[in-house]
Amino acid sequence: MAAAGAHNVLMVGPPGSGKTMLARRLPTILPRMSLEEALETTKIHSVAGTLPLGESLVARRPFRAPHHTISHAGLVGGGPWPRPGEISLAHRGVLFLDELPEFGRNLETMRQPLEDRHVTISRASGTLTFPANFMLIAASNPCP
């Protein structure tokens, strides 16, 4: 149901119950990307320098799973020469946040991109906007 409607998902269960396995399989059941989606995704990965060697087009939906120790700039994007972060690299695909509570304050930065479907990075030299239309899949263990 979540895949069909592109709904965000929070999975809660004990370690070893298959949360990560389910999240990793999700992009395989999502609809194929249209040419427009593939071109848009390819542009982002090209700017970020993450375009796979020998591939000129990102044809499969991205799956990004950053570690919970990721910096704010790594998640949202930024740097002296602003680059897309994990949020934009997951555009048209899945962003998987395992051990969700461990992300702490970085979760506050997720609200606006989830609502607006883009990320805006402002610097003294100007402002850049990167697309961020992704499906958020989060996993957590139940409280003891």
PyRosetta script that sets phi, psi and omega in degrees:
from pyrosetta import init, pose_from_sequence

init()
pose = pose_from_sequence("MAAAGAHNVLMVGPPGSGKTMLARRLPTILPRMSLEEALETTKIHSVAGTLPLGESLVARRPFRAPHHTISHAGLVGGGPWPRPGEISLAHRGVLFLDELPEFGRNLETMRQPLEDRHVTISRASGTLTFPANFMLIAASNPCP")
pose.set_psi(1, -44.2)
pose.set_omega(1, -178.5)
pose.set_phi(2, -63.7)
pose.set_psi(2, -42.0)
pose.set_omega(2, -179.1)
pose.set_phi(3, -66.0)
pose.set_psi(3, -42.8)
pose.set_omega(3, -178.5)
pose.set_phi(4, -63.3)
pose.set_psi(4, -36.5)
pose.set_omega(4, -178.6)
pose.set_phi(5, -100.1)
pose.set_psi(5, 2.4)
pose.set_omega(5, -177.0)
pose.set_phi(6, 54.2)
pose.set_psi(6, 45.0)
pose.set_omega(6, 179.4)
pose.set_phi(7, -89.7)
pose.set_psi(7, 146.6)
pose.set_omega(7, 174.6)
pose.set_phi(8, -72.6)
pose.set_psi(8, 152.6)
pose.set_omega(8, -174.3)
pose.set_phi(9, -135.3)
pose.set_psi(9, 139.3)
pose.set_omega(9, 169.5)
pose.set_phi(10, -117.6)
pose.set_psi(10, 118.8)
pose.set_omega(10, 178.5)
pose.set_phi(11, -105.7)
pose.set_psi(11, 129.4)
pose.set_omega(11, 178.2)
pose.set_phi(12, -123.7)
pose.set_psi(12, 127.4)
pose.set_omega(12, 179.8)
pose.set_phi(13, -174.7)
pose.set_psi(13, 165.2)
pose.set_omega(13, -179.0)
pose.set_phi(14, -68.2)
pose.set_psi(14, 158.8)
pose.set_omega(14, 176.6)
pose.set_phi(15, -55.4)
pose.set_psi(15, 139.1)
pose.set_omega(15, 178.8)
pose.set_phi(16, 86.1)
pose.set_psi(16, 5.7)
pose.set_omega(16, -177.9)
pose.set_phi(17, -86.7)
pose.set_psi(17, -2.9)
pose.set_omega(17, 174.2)
pose.set_phi(18, 101.0)
pose.set_psi(18, 14.0)
pose.set_omega(18, -178.7)
pose.set_phi(19, -61.8)
pose.set_psi(19, -47.8)
pose.set_omega(19, -179.1)
pose.set_phi(20, -66.2)
pose.set_psi(20, -41.1)
pose.set_omega(20, 179.3)
pose.set_phi(21, -61.0)
pose.set_psi(21, -44.1)
pose.set_omega(21, 178.1)
pose.set_phi(22, -62.5)
pose.set_psi(22, -42.8)
pose.set_omega(22, -179.3)
pose.set_phi(23, -63.4)
pose.set_psi(23, -41.4)
pose.set_omega(23, -179.1)
pose.set_phi(24, -67.6)
pose.set_psi(24, -26.9)
pose.set_omega(24, -179.4)
pose.set_phi(25, -84.9)
pose.set_psi(25, -18.7)
pose.set_omega(25, -175.3)
pose.set_phi(26, -54.9)
pose.set_psi(26, -45.5)
pose.set_omega(26, -179.9)
pose.set_phi(27, -59.4)
pose.set_psi(27, -23.2)
pose.set_omega(27, -178.4)
pose.set_phi(28, -75.1)
pose.set_psi(28, -18.2)
pose.set_omega(28, 178.8)
pose.set_phi(29, -105.6)
pose.set_psi(29, -1.5)
pose.set_omega(29, 175.1)
pose.set_phi(30, -74.8)
pose.set_psi(30, 154.8)
pose.set_omega(30, 178.4)
pose.set_phi(31, -59.1)
pose.set_psi(31, 150.8)
pose.set_omega(31, 176.3)
pose.set_phi(32, -60.8)
pose.set_psi(32, 150.0)
pose.set_omega(32, 179.3)
pose.set_phi(33, -74.2)
pose.set_psi(33, 141.2)
pose.set_omega(33, 173.2)
pose.set_phi(34, -74.1)
pose.set_psi(34, 167.9)
pose.set_omega(34, 178.7)
pose.set_phi(35, -60.8)
pose.set_psi(35, -40.3)
pose.set_omega(35, 179.1)
pose.set_phi(36, -62.2)
pose.set_psi(36, -44.5)
pose.set_omega(36, 178.2)
pose.set_phi(37, -64.0)
pose.set_psi(37, -41.7)
pose.set_omega(37, -179.6)
pose.set_phi(38, -64.2)
pose.set_psi(38, -41.5)
pose.set_omega(38, 178.8)
pose.set_phi(39, -65.4)
pose.set_psi(39, -42.5)
pose.set_omega(39, 179.5)
pose.set_phi(40, -62.9)
pose.set_psi(40, -43.6)
pose.set_omega(40, 179.4)
pose.set_phi(41, -67.2)
pose.set_psi(41, -39.5)
pose.set_omega(41, 179.2)
pose.set_phi(42, -63.0)
pose.set_psi(42, -40.1)
pose.set_omega(42, 178.4)
pose.set_phi(43, -58.7)
pose.set_psi(43, -44.7)
pose.set_omega(43, -178.8)
pose.set_phi(44, -62.9)
pose.set_psi(44, -47.3)
pose.set_omega(44, -178.3)
pose.set_phi(45, -68.6)
pose.set_psi(45, -29.8)
pose.set_omega(45, 177.0)
pose.set_phi(46, -68.1)
pose.set_psi(46, -46.0)
pose.set_omega(46, 178.4)
pose.set_phi(47, -61.7)
pose.set_psi(47, -38.7)
pose.set_omega(47, -177.9)
pose.set_phi(48, -78.8)
pose.set_psi(48, -13.8)
pose.set_omega(48, -178.4)
pose.set_phi(49, 78.2)
pose.set_psi(49, 24.5)
pose.set_omega(49, -178.8)
pose.set_phi(50, -112.0)
pose.set_psi(50, 13.4)
pose.set_omega(50, 177.9)
pose.set_phi(51, -66.8)
pose.set_psi(51, 124.4)
pose.set_omega(51, -177.9)
pose.set_phi(52, -57.3)
pose.set_psi(52, 141.2)
pose.set_omega(52, 179.4)
pose.set_phi(53, -56.8)
pose.set_psi(53, 133.4)
pose.set_omega(53, 177.4)
pose.set_phi(54, 80.8)
pose.set_psi(54, -2.3)
pose.set_omega(54, 179.1)
pose.set_phi(55, -109.9)
pose.set_psi(55, 133.5)
pose.set_omega(55, 179.1)
pose.set_phi(56, -104.2)
pose.set_psi(56, -5.1)
pose.set_omega(56, -178.0)
pose.set_phi(57, -146.5)
pose.set_psi(57, 130.7)
pose.set_omega(57, 174.2)
pose.set_phi(58, -82.2)
pose.set_psi(58, 106.0)
pose.set_omega(58, -174.3)
pose.set_phi(59, -101.2)
pose.set_psi(59, -16.3)
pose.set_omega(59, 178.8)
pose.set_phi(60, -105.0)
pose.set_psi(60, 145.6)
pose.set_omega(60, -179.8)
pose.set_phi(61, -61.7)
pose.set_psi(61, 132.4)
pose.set_omega(61, -178.6)
pose.set_phi(62, -66.1)
pose.set_psi(62, 148.0)
pose.set_omega(62, 171.3)
pose.set_phi(63, -128.2)
pose.set_psi(63, 114.9)
pose.set_omega(63, -179.1)
pose.set_phi(64, -118.5)
pose.set_psi(64, 133.8)
pose.set_omega(64, -178.4)
pose.set_phi(65, -136.5)
pose.set_psi(65, 76.5)
pose.set_omega(65, -179.1)
pose.set_phi(66, -69.0)
pose.set_psi(66, 150.8)
pose.set_omega(66, 176.5)
pose.set_phi(67, -73.4)
pose.set_psi(67, 152.4)
pose.set_omega(67, -176.1)
pose.set_phi(68, -67.3)
pose.set_psi(68, -10.0)
pose.set_omega(68, 177.3)
pose.set_phi(69, -88.5)
pose.set_psi(69, 6.4)
pose.set_omega(69, -178.2)
pose.set_phi(70, -60.5)
pose.set_psi(70, 145.2)
pose.set_omega(70, 178.2)
pose.set_phi(71, -77.4)
pose.set_psi(71, 167.2)
pose.set_omega(71, 177.2)
pose.set_phi(72, -59.8)
pose.set_psi(72, -45.5)
pose.set_omega(72, -179.8)
pose.set_phi(73, -64.8)
pose.set_psi(73, -34.4)
pose.set_omega(73, 178.8)
pose.set_phi(74, -68.7)
pose.set_psi(74, -34.1)
pose.set_omega(74, -178.7)
pose.set_phi(75, -80.7)
pose.set_psi(75, -49.7)
pose.set_omega(75, -174.5)
pose.set_phi(76, -90.0)
pose.set_psi(76, -35.4)
pose.set_omega(76, -175.0)
pose.set_phi(77, 117.8)
pose.set_psi(77, 163.5)
pose.set_omega(77, 179.1)
pose.set_phi(78, 146.1)
pose.set_psi(78, -153.1)
pose.set_omega(78, -176.4)
pose.set_phi(79, 103.4)
pose.set_psi(79, 172.7)
pose.set_omega(79, 179.8)
pose.set_phi(80, -58.2)
pose.set_psi(80, -42.1)
pose.set_omega(80, 170.8)
pose.set_phi(81, -108.8)
pose.set_psi(81, 97.4)
pose.set_omega(81, -172.0)
pose.set_phi(82, -51.0)
pose.set_psi(82, 130.1)
pose.set_omega(82, 177.6)
pose.set_phi(83, -123.1)
pose.set_psi(83, 156.0)
pose.set_omega(83, 177.3)
pose.set_phi(84, -65.0)
pose.set_psi(84, 142.9)
pose.set_omega(84, 175.4)
pose.set_phi(85, -96.4)
pose.set_psi(85, -172.0)
pose.set_omega(85, -178.2)
pose.set_phi(86, -58.5)
pose.set_psi(86, -32.9)
pose.set_omega(86, 179.7)
pose.set_phi(87, -60.6)
pose.set_psi(87, -44.7)
pose.set_omega(87, -179.8)
pose.set_phi(88, -78.4)
pose.set_psi(88, -31.6)
pose.set_omega(88, 178.3)
pose.set_phi(89, -67.4)
pose.set_psi(89, -20.9)
pose.set_omega(89, 176.7)
pose.set_phi(90, -88.5)
pose.set_psi(90, 2.4)
pose.set_omega(90, -178.3)
pose.set_phi(91, -51.1)
pose.set_psi(91, 130.8)
pose.set_omega(91, -179.1)
pose.set_phi(92, 68.4)
pose.set_psi(92, 14.6)
pose.set_omega(92, 179.9)
pose.set_phi(93, -139.6)
pose.set_psi(93, -141.7)
pose.set_omega(93, -173.9)
pose.set_phi(94, -121.6)
pose.set_psi(94, 132.8)
pose.set_omega(94, 170.4)
pose.set_phi(95, -109.0)
pose.set_psi(95, 116.4)
pose.set_omega(95, -177.4)
pose.set_phi(96, -106.3)
pose.set_psi(96, 120.1)
pose.set_omega(96, 177.1)
pose.set_phi(97, -111.4)
pose.set_psi(97, 100.4)
pose.set_omega(97, 178.9)
pose.set_phi(98, -85.0)
pose.set_psi(98, 145.3)
pose.set_omega(98, -175.9)
pose.set_phi(99, 58.2)
pose.set_psi(99, 55.1)
pose.set_omega(99, -174.5)
pose.set_phi(100, -48.1)
pose.set_psi(100, -46.2)
pose.set_omega(100, -178.3)
pose.set_phi(101, -60.9)
pose.set_psi(101, -23.4)
pose.set_omega(101, -178.9)
pose.set_phi(102, -71.4)
pose.set_psi(102, -16.3)
pose.set_omega(102, -179.7)
pose.set_phi(103, -73.4)
pose.set_psi(103, -18.3)
pose.set_omega(103, 173.4)
pose.set_phi(104, 53.0)
pose.set_psi(104, -127.1)
pose.set_omega(104, -174.2)
pose.set_phi(105, -65.9)
pose.set_psi(105, -21.0)
pose.set_omega(105, 178.0)
pose.set_phi(106, -62.0)
pose.set_psi(106, -23.1)
pose.set_omega(106, 180.0)
pose.set_phi(107, -65.7)
pose.set_psi(107, -29.6)
pose.set_omega(107, 179.6)
pose.set_phi(108, -62.8)
pose.set_psi(108, -31.1)
pose.set_omega(108, -178.8)
pose.set_phi(109, -75.6)
pose.set_psi(109, -10.7)
pose.set_omega(109, -177.7)
pose.set_phi(110, -82.2)
pose.set_psi(110, -23.5)
pose.set_omega(110, -173.8)
pose.set_phi(111, -58.7)
pose.set_psi(111, -51.3)
pose.set_omega(111, -176.6)
pose.set_phi(112, -64.2)
pose.set_psi(112, -47.3)
pose.set_omega(112, 177.9)
pose.set_phi(113, -61.7)
pose.set_psi(113, -34.7)
pose.set_omega(113, 177.9)
pose.set_phi(114, -65.3)
pose.set_psi(114, -36.0)
pose.set_omega(114, 179.9)
pose.set_phi(115, -78.7)
pose.set_psi(115, -46.2)
pose.set_omega(115, -172.1)
pose.set_phi(116, -91.6)
pose.set_psi(116, -17.1)
pose.set_omega(116, -179.1)
pose.set_phi(117, 66.6)
pose.set_psi(117, 23.8)
pose.set_omega(117, 172.6)
pose.set_phi(118, -155.8)
pose.set_psi(118, 162.4)
pose.set_omega(118, 179.1)
pose.set_phi(119, -122.1)
pose.set_psi(119, 132.8)
pose.set_omega(119, 177.4)
pose.set_phi(120, -113.3)
pose.set_psi(120, 127.3)
pose.set_omega(120, 179.6)
pose.set_phi(121, -115.4)
pose.set_psi(121, 122.0)
pose.set_omega(121, -178.4)
pose.set_phi(122, -108.4)
pose.set_psi(122, 135.3)
pose.set_omega(122, 176.0)
pose.set_phi(123, -134.9)
pose.set_psi(123, 168.3)
pose.set_omega(123, 179.2)
pose.set_phi(124, -59.6)
pose.set_psi(124, -32.8)
pose.set_omega(124, -177.7)
pose.set_phi(125, -81.9)
pose.set_psi(125, -10.9)
pose.set_omega(125, 179.4)
pose.set_phi(126, 155.0)
pose.set_psi(126, -174.9)
pose.set_omega(126, -178.1)
pose.set_phi(127, -125.1)
pose.set_psi(127, 135.4)
pose.set_omega(127, 176.8)
pose.set_phi(128, -120.4)
pose.set_psi(128, 143.3)
pose.set_omega(128, 176.1)
pose.set_phi(129, -121.5)
pose.set_psi(129, 126.4)
pose.set_omega(129, 177.5)
pose.set_phi(130, -113.1)
pose.set_psi(130, 141.4)
pose.set_omega(130, 176.8)
pose.set_phi(131, -67.5)
pose.set_psi(131, 151.0)
pose.set_omega(131, -179.6)
pose.set_phi(132, -151.3)
pose.set_psi(132, 58.0)
pose.set_omega(132, 179.2)
pose.set_phi(133, -98.5)
pose.set_psi(133, 92.9)
pose.set_omega(133, -174.6)
pose.set_phi(134, -132.4)
pose.set_psi(134, 166.5)
pose.set_omega(134, 175.0)
pose.set_phi(135, -101.2)
pose.set_psi(135, 120.1)
pose.set_omega(135, -179.8)
pose.set_phi(136, -89.6)
pose.set_psi(136, 123.3)
pose.set_omega(136, 174.5)
pose.set_phi(137, -118.5)
pose.set_psi(137, 121.7)
pose.set_omega(137, -179.6)
pose.set_phi(138, -121.1)
pose.set_psi(138, 148.7)
pose.set_omega(138, 179.1)
pose.set_phi(139, -132.9)
pose.set_psi(139, 145.8)
pose.set_omega(139, -179.4)
pose.set_phi(140, -151.2)
pose.set_psi(140, 154.1)
pose.set_omega(140, 173.5)
pose.set_phi(141, -90.3)
pose.set_psi(141, 149.6)
pose.set_omega(141, 178.6)
pose.set_phi(142, -66.5)
pose.set_psi(142, 154.1)
pose.set_omega(142, 177.3)
pose.set_phi(143, -66.3)
pose.set_psi(143, 145.8)
pose.set_omega(143, 178.4)
pose.set_phi(144, -66.5)
pose.dump_pdb("model.pdb")
